[in-house]
Every structure is written in structure tokens, then in C-alpha cells.
Amino acid sequence: MKDRIVYIGNWNRSGQRGISVCRFHEESGSLSFLKAFYEEVRVGNMCVNRNRDTLYFTDESPLFPSLKNGGGKVIACRINPQNGYLSKLCERETFATLPDHLTLDNSGDFLLVVHHGHDIPVTKTGCDAYGKYYLKIVFDDVPTVLYPITEDGSIGDACDIYFHKVSGSGKQLQPPHIHYIGRSPLYDLYAACDKGNDEICFLRLNKEEKKIEPCSEKGTKALPGGAPRYGAFHPSLPFFYANNEALPFISVFSYDAAGNSKRLNDYAILPDGRTAKSEYQQSDIRFHPNGRFLYSLIRGANAISVFKVKADGSLSLLQFFQMENSQGPRGCELSPDGRFLLVAAQESGEVITYSVKDDGTLSYQGIKLSLPCPGSILFI
């Protein structure tokens, strides 16, 4: 077995942040810290372009550094294949607040970035044709931004922006909050989780015209009041899974090549007899490489729900795994061989390695690495 480079994105409102470059020892599952980069960046999420040896990550900022308000940015770095060290290629503004998740198309020629945005409204006054004044409530735009990727892996100027819509009417308005975007392994489709509107929005790319196109006029309704946070496509079946930040359920959706989608069912993340609490908020979700097991992190409970995935897409709870003495699980990733699950515990400042048994369940072997405020994990 060979060692691998792992990037840990650190997310914090203040203090030390940035990307921690680590070496993952495949035999034991342990991590060794190598070097920190870009500690001024609050890393939202990361993705890698292996064809161009490039790492992309968002600075999940509520404002652009040169402005009193504005938005965050997305950064491209060249990867040193020997040690994983990073050198900046470029950065681009993302035109909105709190850029979070991002993904590449299957060719690595396009990058999509989504935003969480704020709930804070701006109050404005309008006047109609009859001279009557009225109140206008305006929210920050919450876009999905499309960028072309150049031959050297740099990010080009944004070529299209798709604006997610505010729902409701009058004074009962709800802005969108897009916390995740991912690419289907089966079709040329993308799914975005909208926490604000409780929707899953399926998108496609028109690569010739460099445009983002919604697959339908309206998104697919998710669990009401659930606030779908992160999603995961099944690696080989036409099902999409969204974990809900506000309710203790994982929702399963079917989808087809045209982006038609339907919510099939919702599955409890807590075992029978355990009462849900408001602080139990799901964060990250991941499939095992074999597609047979699904893992969802639960903040507040400081736990991991492990599910068996059946051929019809349904779930059955295998294990409710308590993280002893570790707090605030925010991000996770499975090792490429499926033998280990790495969890970024933001509040306790550590990345913990859990062994994955043949039946998908987890065990703790005492392996962890202290880091400032880990929030996301990426193997290269």
C-alpha cells in the first residue's frame, strides 16, 4: 500500500484557517501533517482536477476583502505531485456571499460554484405609476456560477450565472440557500441542495453555449422544513440522497437522464427510542465506494449514522455510532479503498480515522490528528 496526500480545509469565523496538507498512511489509516497554506482563507469546500494537477477551493466569506460588502472568491492552485504543496494560479470573485460547494464537469473544462447567501433582507421603497408608495424587500442574489477552465487549470472569467429564486410573496419571502452541488456519475446532470426553499434543483450544462440550464421550471420538493444540506449520488444507481439539516431524516430521490426527479421516501437517522433534539443537525454525507453503505454526520449528537443501501434505493439503519470525546463533525471522506472513514471534527479541532468493517459499520482505533478547525476533507 502507498501513502496518499490529503487536503483538510479549515473553516472558522476567526483565527487560523486555510488548507492543511497531510500524508495519509494507507496501511494504518493515520495522518501526518506536512504544511499549511492560505491561512487567511475560510475554506468552504474543495475539488481536484486530476487531469490538470489543480486544486480548487472556495473562500466562504460574507464579503469581498476590498469591499465593505460583496462576496467571496474561488481559488485555483497548482499541485506539486511529489508532496502535495500548493502554488496559486489565480483567484476569481464569485459575485455573491458565502460561496460554499463546487464541482467540475466530467471533462474538467468547467467549474460550478454555489452560494449559501444570507437571510438578512434589505428594505427599499418603490413607487407605482399612480404615485402610490410601497415596500420592497430584497435579498442577496444566490447564484450558481459557471467558469471555464483553461489548459493550465486556471479559472477563466465567469461565462454564465444561474440565479436561484426567492420563494413566497408579499412579506412572506424565503431566500434560497444552496449548500451543495454535485455531478451525477450516470448522466451529464448536476443536483443542487436548496436549504432555504426545501428543494433539489437539477441542472445541466450547455457546453457549446457555455450556459447553465435548469432541467425544469421548478425544483423537486424535498422534505418540508428539512433544509437539505448536502447530497450524494449513488455511484451506480439512479438515486440521489439528501441529508436534512433541520430534521433527522435522509431523503431519497429517483432521477432520470432528463433530470426528472421524485422524492421516494425519508429515513430516520436516529435509532428507535432516541429522541431528536433541535441541535441534532446533519452536516456531511458520503457513499462507500462499493455503493452498499451510506454515512451521515450529525452535529449536536456528535454521531455518525451508517446505512445499508438496497438495490431499490431504500435505506436501513445499520449503526448509530457515537464519536467519543470528539465534537462538531462537519466534513468526512472515505479512503479510496473504502477501509477508513475520516471525519473532520471542527469544534474539538481534530480529524479522526475510523475503520470500516466488511459490513459497513465503524470502529475507532484511537487514531486522530489535531488541526485548527477542520471542516472538509479531500483525497488526491
Buried (B, 14 or more C-beta within 10 A) or exposed (E): EEEBBBBBBBBBEEEBBBBBBBBBBBEEBBBEBBEBBBBEBBBBBBBBBEEBBBBBBBBBBBEBEEEEEBBBBBBBBBBEEEEBBBEEBBBBBBBBBBBBBBBBBEEBBBBBBBBBBBEEBEEEEEEEEEEEEEEEBEBBBBBBBBBBBBEEBBBBEBBBBBEBBBBEEEEEEBBBBBBBBBBBBBBEBBBBBBBBBBBBBBBBBEBEEBBBEBBEEEBBBBBEEBBBBBBBBBEEBBBBBBBBBBBBBBBBBBBBEEBEBEBBEBBBBBEEEBEBEEEBBBBBBBBBBEBBBBBBBBBBBBBBBBBBBEEEBBBEBBBBBEBEEBBBBBBBBBBEEBBBBBBBBBEBBBBBBBBBEEEBBBEBEEBBBEBBBBBBBBBB
